[in-house]
């Protein structure tokens, strides 16, 4: 017989009880008991998802009995899915980190409408720099880099980074009662509340 053995485990019958004795169990738990455990020691959990994953991830959350503050990215903003009975009641109070305000996130599912609203805010931002009397390219770039921040109707702009050319601000939204509301803006260093 031409026989190949790639594991010695198959040659010997070894049981772990031969080496040590297991302690007696006081209470036998089964799979149903794990559903009774509430995970309350975690203060917050960030769950970023990719586009189209809300259907799968959102329906799994009730299984884990999470009693913690959930944070998510913009891909949680599919309001039709988020408001379903299998997802919405289990993510009440969830915070979503977004580039845009809650009014824009909740009302416009069309990405072109979102881009249009962002373009209007960005144009207002540029106009606010030009209104200061900036006429030359270098002056404009200097004013752009030293801008203390801009809060438009739909978004906020606060430049950070080595060259002060990255938007470091993010809107913090809260999902509750099938609605989104803007809690405030995080600029990379501090959080400022907004009134909406």
N, C-alpha and C positions, 0 to 999 in steps of 0.2 A: 504494500500500500504506500502510495506516495502521499504523505500527510504532512501538512505544514501547520505548526502551532505558533501563533503570534502572541499568545498570552499564557503565562503560567497559572493564571487564575482558574482556567478551565481544568487544570490537572488535579487540583486539590479542593476538597470540600471543607472550607473553613467557615466557622460561624463566629460572630463577634461575641456571643455569650461564652465562648471558650476562654476568653481573655479577661473579661470583667463582668461583674454582676450589675444589672441595671437597678436603680433604686425603685422602690415601689411607688406607683403613682397614687396621689391622694385623690385627685379628681380627674375623671376622664373627660376631656373636651373633644368635641367633634367640630366639623366644619361650620355648622350653624352658630357655634359659640363665638367664632371670630367676628361675626357680623355685629356682635353686641359690644365690641371694643371701640371706644371713641378715641380718636387720635387728637387729643387736646394739648399735647405738649409742644406741638409745632406752631409758632406764632403766625407764620405766613408761608405760603408756597407759591412760587412762580412757575406757571405751566405755559410755556410758549408752544404754540401749535403752528403747523403749516396750513396753507389754504386747503380747504375741504376736509380738514381733520376734525372739525367741531362735531360732526355727526357721530364719530366713533369715540372720541375722548369725552365729550360732554355726557354721553349716555353711560359711561363707566364710572363717573364720579359718585353717584349714590351708593355704589358697592363699598366704597372705602370709608364711609361715615366720617368724613373729614369735618372737624369742628375747628377750622382755621381760616384765616383770611386768604383768599385766593387772588393771585395776580395773573393776568394774561396779556398777550400781545394783541395787535390789531386784528389778527385772524379770528378772534372771539367775537367780532362785531357783526356777524351775520344774524341780524335781529330776528329773522323768521325762524331760524333754528334755535337760537338762544331762548326765545319765548315759548318753545314747546314744553309741555308738561313733564317730559322725561329729563329735561335739562334745566330750565329756568328756575324752578323752586330749589334746586340743589346748589345754585351758584349765587344766591341772593347776597348782595353786598360785595360781590367780586369787583376788584379794581382792574381796569384795563389801561395799559400804557399805550398811548396813541399819538400820532402827529397832529391830529385834528380834534376839534372840540366835539362834544357829545351831540350838539344840534346837527352838525354835518354828518357824523357817524350814524346817527339814528335815522335821518331823513333821506339821505341820498345813497342808494345802493348802486347807482350808476357811477362808474369811475370817472367818466368824463365830467360829470357835475362836480365831483370832488376836486378834480384837477382845475376846473374853472374857478371854484371858490378859493383854492390855494393860490392860483395865479392872481386873483384880485387882491388877496392879502399881501402877496409878494410885491405887486405893483404899488400898493399903498406904502409898503416898507421903503421901497426905492424912492418913491415920491417924497417921503418924509426926509430923506437925506438930501435930495435935490432942493427941497424948500429951504434948506439952511444956506443956500447960496453957493453950493459946490458946483463949479463949472469945469474944472479940469479933472482928467482921469485919475491922477495921483491923489488929488484931494478926495475924490469920491471913494477910492479904495481905502484911504486912511480913515475916512468917516465910517465906512462900512465895517472896518475892523474894530473901531472904537465905539461902535453903537452899543449903548447900555442894554438894549433889548427892545423888542417890538411885540406887542400883543394885538393881533388883528381879530377879526370876527370869527375866524375858523382855526387859526393856528398861532403859534408864538415862535419868535425867532430870537435866539441868543447864541452868538458865535463863541465857540470854544476851540480848543486844540492848539497845537504848536503855532500854526499860522493864522489862527482865529478865522478859520474858513469852514468850520463844521457846526451845524445847528445842534446845540447841546440841550435844547429844551424839549420837553415832552408833556403832553396833556395827560392828566390822571383822571380817568373817568370811573364812575361807579354804576354798576348795574343793580337795579332794585325795582321790583314791581313792574317788570316788563318795560322799563325805561332806562335810559342812560342820562347821567348828569355829570357835568364837569366839576370835579372837586378842586382842581387847581393846576398849576404849572410847576414842573420841576425843571430847574435850569442847570442841572449838573452839580449844583452846590447847595441850593436851598429849595424848599417847597413853599409856594405862595398860594393861598386859598383864593378862589374866585367866587363871585356871587353870580349865580345863574338863575 
